[in-house]
Structures are given as C-alpha cells and as structure tokens.
C-alpha cells in the first residue's frame, strides 16, 4: 500500500486553525471607566459637550452646568468638577458655538446662551436666545437640543404633553424645530411622540430618538427631514402655525409601516426600529463617530444610547430610493453607572457618556453618572456594514473571513417581524416570517453577498451568524444584525 506523508507541522497548523479561539471580550477592544462625581452633588446628566479648552461641559436635569477638568487624564479619579451655571430649567442639550464663544443650553421652554466673560470659570452672562415653542408645566414636556449643524443652526425636538403621548396643548409640542443663527425658531417636521435624544450624522441628516408608545410599536431612530411627518398625529393641530408645511392626511390605526409609506406622502418611516427589550427600551442620545478612526473602525456610524437598559448600540445608515434605513448592532451593554442619555466624542477619540435614572429606573442603578469609553487599538471581528441589494444583502466584515464557513449558507439564518402602526400604546411583534438564505457568494476576503428570498418592506430583518469565523478563527464579537427595511433597491 502507498501512503502519502503529511508533515507534522502542517497537521498541527490545520488542527489549530480548525479550533475556535477563545471567545473575544469587548474589553479587549474598548475600555469603560467611571468618572467619580463630586461628593454631595446630584449630577443627572442631560447634555454633554467638549469645550475647545479641553474641559467637558455636563448639564443636568436639575438646571446646572458643570465643567469637568482633566477628563482625558489616565486616572479618571483625578478629574475636577467646577459648577459653571445654575438656576436653569432641565437642560437636555448643550452646544458650544466656536463663532461667538457662547455655550448654548436647551431648556424646557427656550434656548439660553451663556458666557464666562471674566474667565473665572463661572458664567456671568446668561441670556435668552430663542423661545419659539410653548410650555405649560406638564411633567412630560421635555425639549432635547442638538449640536450646531453646518449652517450654524440648532435643532430642538419637543415631547408631547401627557403620559399617553396624545396631547399637544401648547404650540409645537410633538414637533421638531430649527433655530437659525439669528435665534428665529421655525417648525421643521411633525409626528414626534416622546423623544429621548437628538443628533446629526456626518452627511448632515438630523435624527431624533422616539420612544415606544402610541404610533410607535417600538423605540426608533427617526429622520427629521424638513417638511416631513414622522408618525404621531397628536401635534398636527399646530399646522395652523406652520402655513408653509403640508399637513398629512389622517391614517387609520391598525395598519403597517409599509402601508403608511404608500398612503401618506409626507410620512418618513423610522431609520431604525430597535427591537423592544433586545436593543433597548428607552432610546436616547444619538452620536456620530466623526473621529476619523480614533474610536476604531466604525467611522461615520451612529452610536445610540438607551436610558432604560443602560446600553449603547451601533447603527450603519444607508439611503435607498430617497429613504434612510439601517442595520443595528449591539455595542456595549454592561457596566454603565446610570441610564445612558447623552454622549460626545473628544478630539482624541474618547467617548464620554452621561446618564440619569430620573426615577424611571435603569440597569445602571446610580441616580446619575459620567463614564468614558476608549478604544484599545485592537480591531474586533464584526460586521462593519450591512448593505441592502435588490435580492439580499452584502456584508462587509472588519477582518478577512474563513471562506469555507462564511461561504456556507448554513452559517446564516434570518427572521423578520413587524410592529402594528397604531394609536394604542406600543405593539407586539407581528407578521413573523423566516426569510430564506438561498445562496452565499464571497466577493472578496472581507465581503459576503447573501441572496435572500422573503424581504419584507416595513419589517425588521434579524440576521444571525453564529457560525461565521474570521481567518484567524475568531467568532464575531456580535453575531446578530437587525436591519430596518424601508425600501428595496431597484435591480
């Protein structure tokens, strides 16, 4: 008999490659550190901003603004806090204007600007900048303010009145507003229910986070497209004060988002529907990674806070047929001190997150917190982008994939579900289906094309990739993607 001789080194190399490496941990790639708060102070963070002199401004629900010194030091316990201002009204957004040197604070009923003219570390000029919306003292009348857009404007998103999200008793409750450089406030879009945050991407699109409730089957990220309607009609009574915008036709409760897209021209569906209880339950701050790679491989993607689950998810957004839609991935789920509400990137790529539990409750048990997240320089094995095609999706990974495993359709599974578009609170998951992965094609060492049968507009497509491995044998750090499908590209 003839036997072929295989070198021992090759046998060992093959065996090593066949065995999975130990499961990676997020801490291998990103570190999370708590910044101790000053003793005896209640800092329930509602806004956060990086200042040009290296301080970190943190506003609070209780109407204060604090400056954190030495926030980038190696030892977070060495930071120093100094109160910059007090006596404001639930500040849920702060933004520094490089042109005039003011810090702008979004209060419940106004945008206020502040300046420290004598450089003693405390604001000595506090003045009203804009107050073009109503307020009557209701508990739920939150107002969340953005950073400055490229034209020098601020955006504000206004919560409805009442716990059920069915009332708009003062002007422009349930709306988004844009405040120009001259302080003039103009209504920009309607359909808001109960926002938890606001933020802009690197392409200039402004988004807000709307929470589960009437006309929101689950918490979502929504595009504040000028002139649009984002779903909740309670605030539509104020179209009488917005004559330049077209009021959408009434829509019968109980349908689906796909139907609303067809029947309501002004309606813009959620960019991301976040599966309730899985990706969050109280969606909040929206922060774009504009660090140019200083926070890892996810440049220009969105990081979204959740107050209730005290976590952060990552969202890749793309435009299809004039609509925005996205793939959502888990990012960081454990270790935050309070309910994550806001975040900002420092110039070195450090990600600061501020939180509050506000009495609502959160996984992070402290009343308030400021944490920081840093990239270690190691790139995790993740799906970098999930791009929709006319017949499926294209997955781009952060590392080369094992072609045998990643090229096998058995390594993937996909399910879909929708939410009812209805006036009652929230929605169960409905219209559940199993989408079929009919074929898999490797386009290059990092890119895989999935051909899928059963794509459903208006539904969340949950893709599971348990078996996929990198060429080095690493499993995915997060093996599930959640794609919100609003449009299918033309062939």
N, C-alpha and C positions, 0 to 999 in steps of 0.2 A: 504494500500500500504506500502511496505517496502522500505525505503531509506537508503542507506549506508551513513555513516557520515565521511566526509573527514576533517581532522584537518586544521584549518585556516593557520597554519604555512606552511603546505605543499602546500596549494593553492598559498600563496604568493611566496614561493620558486619557484614553477613551473612557475608562471607568470613572475617573474624576469628573469628566465633563458630563457624564450621564447622571451623576448625582447632583441634586439641587444643593446650592449653597444655603447656609442658614438664612432664614427669612430676614430681610432688611428691616431696620427700625427707622422711624422718622428722625430720631435723634442723631442718627449717623449723618444726616444731611442738613437738619435745621435744629437749632437750639432754642429753647424757650426759657426766658428768665423773668422773674417778677421784680418790679421796681418797688421797693418799700415806700409806702405812703407816710406822710408826716403824722406823727402820733397825735391823736385827738381831733384830726380833721376828717371830714366826710367828703371824699373826692369821688363822686359818682360821675365818671367821665361821660360827657355828651358831645364834645367836639375835641379835635386834636389837630395841631398844625406845627410844622417845622419852621422855625424862625431863621432868618439869614445869619444871625449872630451865633447860631448853634444851640439856642435854647429850644425847648419843646413846650408849646403852649397847650394847656389842657383846660377846657371849660367844663363846668359841672352843671348838673341838673338844678343845683341849689343857687345858681346865679353867680358863681365865682369863676374867675380865670386865674390859673396858676401857671407859673413858669418853672420848668424843670431845667436845672443846670447840670452839666456833666452827664447827660443822658447816654452818651456814647462811650463812657469810660468802661474799662474792663470789669470793674467791680460795681454792679448796679446798686449796692448798698451805699455807695459814696455820692449818690446824687443829692442835690439840694433843691428844695422847693421854696419858692417865694410867691406870695399872692400878688397878682398884678391888678386885679379889679374885683369888686363885689357889688351886690345890690342889683344885679341883672335878673332877668326872668327866664329861667330854664334854658340855658344856652345849648342848643343842639346843632352846633356847627361854628367853626372859626376858620377864617381865611385871611392870610396876610397879603396885602397889596404892595408889591415892590415899587409901584409908581409913586404912591403918596406916603408910604411908610405907616399906614394905619393897619390895625388889626380889626377885622370886621366880625361881629358876633351876631349869629341868628338867634334872636329871642322869639318868644311865642308870638308877639304882636308886631315885631319890627326887626329891621337890620340896624344895628348900632355900631359905630366905629369908635375906636379907642386909640390913644397915642400917649406915650410917655415922653413929654417934651423936655423934662429936666434930667432925664436919664438916671433916675433913682430907682428904677425897677418897678414902679407903680404907675398905672395910667392916671394922668391928671387932666386929660381931655376926653370926655365921653359925650357923644352927640348922636342924635337920630340921623340915619341916612335914608331909610325908606320904611314906610308902613302902609303899603297899599293893599292890605287884606284885613279881614275882620277878626275879632276875638271877643268872646263873652264870658270867659272864665271856666268853661267846661273842662273837666279833667283830661279829656282826650284831644284837646286842640294843640297837638304837637306841630312844630314847624322845624323842618330839617333844612339846613343851608349847605350849599356846595362850596368848593373852592372856586376861584375865578376861572372863567372859560377864556379861550384865546382872544376874544373880543373885549375882555375886561368886565364881563357881566357875572353876577351871582345868580344862582338858581335856588328857588325855595319850593319845597313840596309840603302841602298842608293837609293835615289829618281832618277827617270829618268830625262832626260833633256827635257825642253819644256812643255808648259801648257797642251798639249793634252796627255802627257804621252806616246808618240810614238817614242821617240828618245833616244839613248844611245851613245852619241858622244864621251865619254871618258871611259876608262876601268872600267868595273864592275858597271856602272850605271844600276840600275834595278836588283841588286844582294844583297844578304846577305853575309857578310864576318865574319870570326872568326880570332881574333888576339890572338895568343898564348902568353904565359908568356915571350917569347923571343922577342916579337914585330913583328913576321912574320905574315903577313896577308894572309889568304887563302880563296878563294871563297867557300861558303858553300851551297848556293842554288840560283836559278834564279827565274824569274817570278814576281819580285817586280814592282809595279807601282809608287804610291805616298805614302810612309809611313808617319805615324804621331806619331809613338812611338814603343817601343820595351820593352820586359820584359820576365822574366822566372818564371815558376811555381815551386812548391816545389818538383816536381819529376824530374826536370832537363830539361823539354821541353822549348825551346825558341820560343817566338811568336813575330810577329810584327803586327801593325795595318796598313791595306792598305785602301785607300780611294776610294770612288765611282769614276768611270771613265772607260776608255777602259778595257775590260775584267773583270771589277768589277761592277756587277749590283747594288751593294750597298756596303757600307763600311763594312769591315770584319776584323776578327782576324784570322791570318794565322800562321801555324806551320812552323818554319824554320828547317824542318827535313833535316839533311845533305844529299846532293845529289838530293834533290827534286826540282820540278818546281811548282811555286805557281800560275801561270795563265797568266801573261802578257808576251808575247814573244819578246817584243821590245829589251830587253837586251841580247837576246840569241846569238847575234853576238860575245859575249865575251867568248863563249865556246872555242874559239880558244886559249884563255889564261888559260883554265881550262881543260887540257887534261885528268885528272883523273875522270872527271864527264861526264855523258852521256847526250847529247843534246836531248831534247824531239822532237818527230815528230810534224810537223805543224798540227794544228787543224783548221777546217773550222769554221768561225764565224757564230753564229746564233743558236748554239745548247743549250744544258743544261749541268749543272754541272754533273749530273748523267751519261751522255754520256761520258764526258771528263774523269771521273773516270775509265770507262771501256776501253777507247781507248788510253789513254796516261799513260803508266805505271809509269812515273816519277811524274805525277801530284798529288799534295796533295790539296784537296779542303779546303775551309775555315773551321776553327774550329767553328766559329760563324759568321753567316751573320746577321748583325744588320739592322733591317727593317728601311729603309731610312725615315727620318723625324719623326720617332717614338722613336727610341732608340738613335738616333744621326744622324749627317750628316758629321762630320769631326773627325773620330775616332782617338784617340791619345794614351796617356800613358797607359801601362799595368802593374799593380802592384799586386803581390800575397800577400794575408794575411798570413804571417808567424809569427804572434804574439802569436800563441798558445792560442787563446781565449781572448786576451786583447782587441780586437776590436769587440767582440760579437761572435755569433755562427757560423760565416762563415769561419772558419779556412781553409787555403789552397785553397780557391776560389780566382778568379781573380776579381779585380776592375779595370774598364776601363774608362778612361777619354774621353770626347768629347769636342773638341775645339769650334765648332760652336754652339752647344746647351748648352754649359757650364754645362754639367751634368756628372754623373757617373752611370754606370750600373754594375751589379754583374753577374759573369759568373761561372757556375758549369760545369767543363770539365770532360768527361769520355772517355775511349778508348774502341773501339768496332772493332773487326776484323782488328786490326792494324792501324785504323784511329782514330783521335781525333774529337770529336763533343761535343755539349754543349747545355745547357739551359741558357738563358739570362733573367735577371730580372731587372726592374728599381731599382735604389737605392736612389740617391739624385739628384733632378732636379732643385732646386731653391736656390738662394742666393749666388752663387759664383760670385766673383768680376770680373773675366775676362774669357777668353776661356780656359778651363782646358786642360793642355798639359802634365803635369808630376805629379808624386806623390811618396811619400815614407812613410813608417811606422817608427816611433820612437820606441825605446825599450819598452816604457810604453803603446804602442798601439795607440798613437796619430797619425792620418793620416794627413800628410801635402800635399797640392796640390798647384802647381804653374801654372800660366796661362798667356796667351798673346792673344790679339785680332789681332795683327800683321797687321792690315789693312784689314784682311779678313772679319772682323765682327764677333761678338759673342753675345750670350744673355747677358753675363756679359759685361758691357759696358766700363770697365776701360781698359787702354792700357796693364796693367799687374797687377798681383795680387799674393799674397801668402795667402792661407786660411788653417785652420786646422779643422779637424772633430774628435770628441771624442764620445766614447760610454758611455752612462749614466749608464750602468749596467743592464738595463731592456732589456729583450729579446722580440723582436717583433714577432707577429704571421705571419710567412712567409713560403713559400715552401723552405726548406733547400736544398733539392736535387731532381732532376727530372731524374730518371734513366731509360733508354730505355730497353724494353723487346722485345722478338720476336713477341709479339702480342699487344704491347701497351707500357705503361709507369708505373713506380712506383714512387709515390710522397711521400717524407718524409717531414713532417712539423716540425716546431720548438716547437710547443705545441700540446698536445692532441686535437684531433678534435671532434666536435659534431658528433657522429656516425650516427645519423639519417639523417643529412644534407649531411655530407661528403660521406655517403654510397649511396646516391641517384644520379643516372647518370644524372638526370635533373640539377644537380648543376654544370655541366661542359659542355663546348662546345669547339670544335676545328675546326679551318680552316687552310688550307695550301696555300702557294703560292711559286712561284719560280722566279728567275731572268734569263734573257737570257744571255748566256755566249757568249759575242760578242765584236768585236773590236771597235764599236761605244761607245759613252760616256754613261755609266750607263745603266739602263734598267727599264721599267715599271714592275709592279708586273704582273706575268703571271701564267697560269696553276692553277687558283684558284679552290679549292675544299672544300667541307665540309667533314671532317673526322667524323666518327660515333663512339660515345662512346657507345659500345654495352653492357658493364657491368662494375660494380664497386665492388671491394672487399676490406674490411678493414682487413689488415694483422695484425695490432696491433693498439694501441691507437694513434700513430703518422703517420702510413704508410697506404697509399691507393693505390691499384692496379687498373689502368684503362685499360680495354681491348678496343682496338681501331681498327676499320676497315678503311682502306684507308691511311695507312702510305706510304709516297712518298719520296724515296731517292733523295737527292739534294734540297729538299724544306724546308722552314721554317714552322714549325707547331706551330700555335698560340693557346695556351690553355687559355681559360677564365674561372675563378672560382668565379664569383660574389657572389654566394650564400653560399659558404663554410664559416663555422664558427668554432671557437675553442670551447672547452667545456665550456669556460667562456663567450661565446657569442661574442667574438671579430671577426670582419671581417678581412680578410687578409690585411696587410698593402699594398701589391702589389698583385693584383688578376689576373695578366696575366703573362704567361711564353711563351718564344719564343725559340723553340727547333730547332736547325740546325741538320738535319738528313742526315748523310753521309753513314751510314751502319745500317743494322738491324741485331741484334744478331741471331745466329743460335739457333734453338729450343733445 
